[in-house]
Amino acid sequence: MCRPPPSSKKNARYPAVDPIVWTYNRLYKVFSRPVVQKVINACLPYRMVLILPLHVVLFALSFYAAFVLCEGRPAFFALYEVLAVPLMVLIGIRVIIYEIYDLFQGHWRYVSFEDLVNIVRATAISSLFFYGFGMIWGRGCISDRHYVMESILCIVMVGGVRFVVRNIRENLIQTRPLETIQYVVLVGPLKKVQPLLKEFLSDTDGTYRPLAILDPEIERAVATRISDVPLYSIRQVIAKPKRLRGAKSIVFCWPGALRTAIDRVVEALTPLQIPFKTVPHIDELLSGKVSISDIREVEIDDLLERPPVHTDMDAIEAYVKNKVVLVSGGGGSIGSELCRQLAGYAPRKLVVVERSENSLYDLVLELTTCFPRLNLHAVISSINNGPGMISLLQEQQVEAVFHAAAYKHVPLMEAAPIESAYNNILGTYHLAKAAAAARVKRFVMISTDKAVNPANVMGVTKRIAEKVVQGINHESQTQFMTVRFGNVLGSAGSVIPIFKKQIAQGGPLTVTHPDIVRFFMTIPEAVQLVLQAGCLGNGGEIFVLDMGQPVKIMQLAEKLITLSGKRPYRDIEIQFTGLRPGEKMYEELFNTGEALTKTSHPRIRAAKSNSIEPDEIENSVDEIADLIRRCDEAALLAVFDNLVPGYRRDKAAAESKRQDPDRLRKDSTKPGGGEKDDSKAYAFPGQDPKLVVN
């Protein structure tokens, strides 16, 4: 193993001069010279000319050494002429047997235990032939113990020279400067780490070198080394942190580990102040999509415990494969992931509608690269262009629509209710009417948990959009349905990218309230369930995805700081700014009065509500459109109040003004501090009361 240098000019903890670093860099400069590389490359095709004579010499040396050890040195010189013929016979037999086992062909830099086994077999077989030759022609002065000793020495010399070459190749002749190498600590059960350790050690061109192995399943490791890499327990490195001196990151090599187990390791190793990373999933490694050197940072979704997503692939394929599918808002976080997953089901054509040309351009490049056989039709347009949408749907003969286009940023929409209504309500209306006119078979609208008892403009416009879809469903042959879910990790505008940017800038991280909670789900998980819900409905349903347990935003901030190798409240502060306009302390998944029913999928439920008359929807949309044309914001908000009785904009505004950022900072100087809300706010519908966040 190549150990980390005990000194570095970039690290004040170590001396400035180190002979190991100097020697290493000199060797690197020598072997990286073009002339040296040309000589090496020129010799490689003729390595057989060098390897065969070397083995002949090794065979002769083992024969000589065995005779000297068994009979003594003077006896060898006295009987040299007698021994010459048996030596030539032995060399001839051994060369033939070694050639049969291809032992002259392998690359010694990759020599393994399997190669050593072949050496043992070839040596034993050739020694048996040599012994038989002696039985026929006479053994002369060669004793039985000489045959045994010679075989052992031959195995040691032939195998040893190979492993010496491999060791030199891995530890001295490197393909990158020492400054670019990062020493990492591998974490995971030994049986999981060991196969990945071999990959790290064999990747001489890679950036990462193993410094130590941490096995969280053992209490104490007693002087144990695996492939010359020391093995420690978590307790040992916490008691003596200098064991990991020089480590640049802690890498999880633990495929399939429970998120709670990873979380415990992160908490235990936080005092070391080393960033956390993880290797790619084993399926990605086996498929060749990524290599072991493609280490990524440990993301927050690696630590969030959520039930696994199981989808009925056949059911989804039945209404996507060989069908024409349209995705609105295809350049967004949800829309683009919908396009990726839909492309995997081999639709006859994928139509993408997006009004942001840059987002659409990036998506087209990605899809054409990842899915070269995909029949893709990208359109720059607005869903508010009703006639254009009808023409597009009819011309392309679209059979299924996934409507993901919407404004979703709560504070921005709170200040722009007219634009929010224009896009979220009228846009949904025009696209839904176009789908009905074009006789599209299925229409799936993406909604949000903020549409439940909405306290902000974005939420109330999405709730009205839900009603629009339900109303049009009654007068159309198209099956309209809605899928409602909460926040997705990593989407544009979500807290995770904001927190990461703030950490990179040195903090502080800004959280609105120490007790604010949200439902979270990864984008691929949410889209999988959206596709699944799309094949469950018969029209008019509102499907609600199981988002798992709600998570405190403050806990997300603390974990992200820890994963970056910093300490919350010491290295990076967390500041509380108070609730923003339209923001609630918690989100819900079901409106008051909605009946909750089960579906055939364990993580999808349906919300049954009162039926909505098409005429009522038409009148409401006409009124909203008229107010938008006249830019009458006050009257528009009044219409929202009438259409959605649960709309509590005034209450949300009062709650936002009531928050005192200075008091929140004062009350939240330690984790978990801050104002507590003991109301029924945290009694999430359908949630286990034992798991309610306090």
Disulfide bonds with the S-S distance in Angstrom:
none
